[in-house]
Amino acid sequence: MNKKKPNRLPILLLLLGFGPMIWGAWTTRRITNDSGYSEDPAVAVNGATVYVVWHDQTPGNAEIYFRKSIDNGDTWQAAKRLTYNSTDSQRPRIAVLGEYVYVVWEDGPSGNEDIYFRRSIDGGNTWQGAKQLTNNGSISGYPDIAASGANVYVVWHDYVTHTFEIYLLKSTDNGSTWQSAKQLTFAPDDCMFPAIAADSANVYVVWGQGSPSDIYFRKSINGGGSWQNVKRLSNNEDTSDFPRIALNGQNIYLVWHDYSATGFAEIYFKRSTDGGAKWKPTMRLSFSVDEWGLNYPAWYPDIAVRGAKVYVTWTSMLASPGNRDDIYFRKSVDSGATWRPVAQLTDNAGYSYNPAIAVNDTNVYVIWDDDTPLNAEIYVKFSPK
């Protein structure tokens, strides 16, 4: 749907005490050119192939679309429409493993939001029919997906019990059939906005919980058959929310936005080097402070990892007329121990929003929606990793 952007006073954005760099080694490609709003993209990679999904309002309501590049993002094949519904299909997420491509999203043709799934077994060339994964008469939303071997995992938050709780579905045959849903949280306050990652038999889920919310974590070491106790990873005075997760073996990396330090959202990072048993101290990655000491939000981060390199992107403010949201980026080359300076990836006339990130052996990819063309369109930017 069309996002309403707040009006903000002019600022001089300072990050870490100096102006953010505009990186010159990035290539930009426009993914969509439609009459309706194209928003909320997600990205995944497999070798030289880059896969993107988003929702698009060109048909008159939001529908899910897919596009891929087989040459590391340089050129792009024609877009494919994955949904045909009378209600809004939105917030798609994607996972890729070999030739299997999996997409989940939320949709409301039954009168309330449910989670749907579709897969391709030939790298996105053709697609099997959509499957409805939830049908419980409540609000099922904010799905995320991960794959490891033949196992596919989907998490979401659901209002079945009169508070939002986190649920998980698992398939052991590449999404052909699905086991019964498991409830992962049993909390007196809302548990929302989950993210998931999987590697072999290890499955990790994070979410925001409480009011104000903090970041919580849960792990399975047997493919989701049973789950270890919930761990609380933040304990702040204000809202910590929208966590994202990335894995490299036993190294787990988390980012989220948090309002505690300044009353405005900032980006925070936490890591574990032993599969989540212990966690390093939390690090703050963004410092969006103007010349008068006023803070402005940095929010909705995403994270990717390749070897010892960790990449984070988010939306924040740029010091320019209109005070637009732009896309920012930060990189670590030592598994998150230290971080290079913040880089500003966009400087457009419109708002750049909803960034997502992925990395392969060649490039790091940042994708977002941008309303500079008068309606939101999808863009991708990539640079040697």
Secondary structure, 3 states (H helix, E strand, C coil): CCCCCCCCCCCCCEECCECCEECCCCEEEECCCCCCCEEEEEEEEECCEEEEEEEECCCCCCEEEEEEECCCCCCCCCCEECCCCCCCCEEEEEEEECCEEEEEEEECCCCCCEEEEEEECCCCCCCCCCEECCCCCCCEEEEEEEEECCEEEEEEEECCCCCCEEEEEEECCCCCCCCCCEECCCCCCCEEEEEEEEECCEEEEEEEEECCEEEEEEEECCCCCCCCCCEECCCCCCCEEEEEEEEECCEEEEEEEECCCCCCCEEEEEEECCCCCCCCCCEECCCEECCCCCECCCEEEEEEEECCEEEEEEEEECCCCCCCEEEEEEEECCCCCCCCCCEECCCCCCCEEEEEEEECCCEEEEEEEECCCCCCEEEEEEEEC
